[in-house]
Amino acid sequence: MASLINSQLTNELCTSRQIIWTSRKPKTWRSNCYGRTGVENIPTTDFHKILDKNLLHFTSNLSKYINEFGKSTRQILKKKQGFIKNLFGSGKEIKPAAYYCEMNGFKINPDRWYIDLFSFENYGLTDWEWLSDFYDSTANDLTITGFEDIQKVFEDVHTNNRFEEPNTDKAYEVCELLVILKLQELFRATYKTNQGNRENIPMFVTAHDYELIYKVN
């Protein structure tokens, strides 16, 4: 997977200050991300298919999904803060402090990969307890398309317990990282091409139970 290490995606995302590791736990992942594990020496596996794939075809779908949630969650926040406060308040625009996107646990749920959005009244970059204190979330998730071949590979490895096969375990780990990075790449592209009124509300992106979070804007 030599092209993984030298790819524009990993160079721009992994070395970006926008990538946030929420703990020191995933040391192996950090090494993969910064290209220090000799991943280029992994012989070709079915997981290598991801090197030729991305999710950039999905920017318009994602933009619509974010915009619709942005409108509905502002209304929820207005109701939450109360009519009197809105009527006699400071005139300050009522909007979420931050958004958070979480992809489902994709490794063990290969049948469908999807995302949900969450909105918050407060957030911080040192203490991540606020992630459990969202005031609203999307009523419906958004199915991610374009990685169906990779989903089948994950399903095959788990169903047939192929982890002991040569190179599978290492390639699995790298592909796992790339799935998240390419989801984050999708968000970056979506915000660059169609920011609308979202640009001043930070968006954080990761997958369920992962500690690699990307601050998009």
C-alpha positions in Angstrom: 0.0 0.0 0.0 2.8 2.4 -0.9 0.3 4.8 -2.5 -1.5 5.1 0.9 1.5 6.6 2.6 2.2 9.1 -0.2 -1.4 10.0 -0.9 -2.7 13.5 -0.9 -5.4 12.5 1.5 -3.1 11.3 4.3 -0.6 14.1 3.7 -3.3 16.7 4.0 -5.5 15.1 6.7 -3.1 13.2 8.9 -0.6 16.1 9.2 -3.4 18.6 9.6 -4.0 20.4 12.9 -7.6 19.6 12.2 -7.1 15.9 13.1 -7.6 15.5 16.8 -6.7 12.4 18.7 -8.9 12.4 21.8 -6.6 10.1 23.7 -3.2 8.5 23.5 -4.6 5.0 23.1 -4.4 4.3 19.3 -0.6 4.3 19.0 -0.7 1.9 16.1 -3.2 4.1 14.3 -1.1 7.1 14.8 1.9 5.3 13.2 -0.2 4.2 10.3 -1.5 7.7 9.8 1.9 9.3 9.7 3.4 6.5 7.6 5.9 5.0 9.9 4.8 1.3 9.9 6.2 0.0 6.6 2.7 -0.4 5.3 4.1 -0.2 1.8 5.4 -3.7 2.3 2.0 -5.3 2.6 1.3 -7.5 -0.4 -1.9 -7.0 -2.3 -5.1 -8.0 -0.5 -8.8 -7.4 -1.2 -8.6 -4.4 1.1 -6.3 -2.7 -1.4 -9.4 -1.9 -3.5 -10.0 1.1 -1.3 -7.0 2.8 -2.7 -8.9 3.5 -5.9 -12.0 4.7 -4.2 -13.4 7.8 -2.6 -16.7 9.3 -1.6 -16.4 12.6 -3.4 -19.4 11.8 -5.6 -21.5 12.1 -2.5 -20.9 15.8 -1.8 -24.3 17.1 -3.0 -26.2 14.4 -1.0 -24.2 15.2 2.1 -24.7 19.0 1.7 -28.4 18.6 1.4 -28.4 16.3 4.5 -26.4 18.9 6.6 -28.6 21.8 5.4 -31.8 20.1 6.2 -30.6 19.2 9.7 -29.3 22.7 10.2 -32.7 24.2 9.6 -34.6 21.7 11.8 -32.1 21.8 14.7 -32.2 25.6 14.9 -35.9 25.4 15.4 -35.4 22.8 18.1 -32.9 25.1 19.8 -35.3 28.0 19.7 -38.0 26.0 21.4 -35.5 24.7 23.9 -34.4 28.2 24.9 -37.9 29.4 25.3 -40.2 31.8 23.6 -39.7 34.7 26.1 -35.9 34.5 25.8 -36.2 34.5 22.1 -38.6 37.5 22.1 -36.7 39.7 24.6 -33.2 38.3 24.2 -30.1 40.0 23.1 -30.9 39.7 19.4 -28.0 37.3 19.0 -28.5 34.7 16.3 -29.7 31.4 17.8 -27.7 28.5 16.3 -25.9 25.4 17.5 -22.4 25.8 18.9 -21.1 22.7 17.0 -22.1 19.7 14.9 -20.8 16.2 15.2 -21.0 13.4 12.6 -20.7 9.8 13.6 -20.5 6.9 11.1 -21.8 3.6 12.4 -19.6 0.7 13.6 -18.7 -0.2 10.0 -16.3 -3.1 10.6 -18.9 -5.3 12.2 -21.9 -3.9 10.3 -20.9 -4.3 6.6 -24.4 -4.6 5.3 -24.9 -0.8 5.5 -22.6 2.1 6.2 -24.3 5.3 7.3 -23.9 8.5 9.3 -25.9 10.5 11.8 -25.6 14.1 12.8 -25.8 15.7 16.3 -26.0 19.3 17.4 -24.7 20.9 20.6 -25.1 24.0 22.6 -21.5 23.9 23.9 -18.3 22.2 22.9 -14.6 22.1 23.7 -11.3 20.7 22.4 -9.7 19.5 25.6 -12.6 17.7 27.4 -14.8 15.5 25.1 -17.5 14.7 27.6 -19.7 17.2 25.7 -20.2 14.7 22.9 -22.7 12.8 25.1 -24.7 16.0 25.7 -26.2 16.7 22.3 -29.6 18.4 22.3 -30.7 17.1 18.9 -29.9 14.5 16.3 -31.0 13.6 12.8 -34.3 11.8 12.6 -33.0 9.6 9.8 -29.5 8.5 9.0 -27.8 8.9 5.7 -26.6 5.7 3.9 -23.1 6.1 2.5 -22.6 4.7 -1.0 -19.5 3.9 -3.0 -17.7 1.5 -0.7 -19.9 -1.6 -1.3 -17.0 -3.6 -2.6 -15.1 -2.8 0.6 -18.1 -3.7 2.8 -18.1 -7.1 1.2 -14.4 -7.6 2.0 -15.0 -6.7 5.7 -18.0 -9.1 5.7 -16.0 -11.9 4.2 -13.1 -11.5 6.7 -15.5 -11.6 9.7 -17.8 -14.3 8.4 -15.0 -16.6 7.4 -12.6 -15.6 10.2 -9.8 -14.9 7.8 -7.7 -12.8 10.3 -5.0 -15.5 10.5 -4.3 -15.3 6.7 -1.0 -13.7 5.8 -1.2 -9.9 5.5 -5.0 -9.8 6.2 -4.7 -8.4 9.7 -2.4 -5.5 8.8 -4.3 -4.6 5.6 -7.5 -4.7 7.6 -6.2 -2.2 10.1 -5.0 0.2 7.3 -8.2 -0.1 5.4 -10.1 0.7 8.6 -8.2 3.9 8.9 -8.7 4.8 5.3 -12.5 4.4 5.5 -12.6 7.1 8.2 -10.1 9.3 6.5 -12.1 9.2 3.2 -15.3 10.0 5.1 -13.5 13.0 6.5 -12.2 13.9 3.1 -15.9 13.9 1.9 -16.8 16.4 4.6 -13.9 18.6 3.8 -14.8 18.6 0.1 -18.5 19.3 0.9 -17.6 22.3 3.0 -15.2 23.7 0.5 -17.6 23.6 -2.4 -20.9 24.4 -0.6 -20.4 26.1 2.7 -23.7 28.0 2.7 -24.5 29.2 6.2 -22.6 26.4 8.0 -19.1 27.9 7.9 -19.2 29.4 11.4 -20.5 26.2 13.1 -17.7 23.7 13.7 -18.3 20.2 12.3 -16.5 17.2 13.9 -16.4 13.9 12.0 -15.4 10.3 13.0 -16.9 6.8 13.3 -18.5 5.1 16.2 -16.0 4.1 19.0 -13.0 5.8 17.3 -10.8 8.4 18.7 -9.7 10.0 15.4 -11.8 13.1 15.0 -11.6 15.6 12.2 -12.6 19.2 12.8 -13.8 20.2 9.3 -14.0 24.0 9.6 
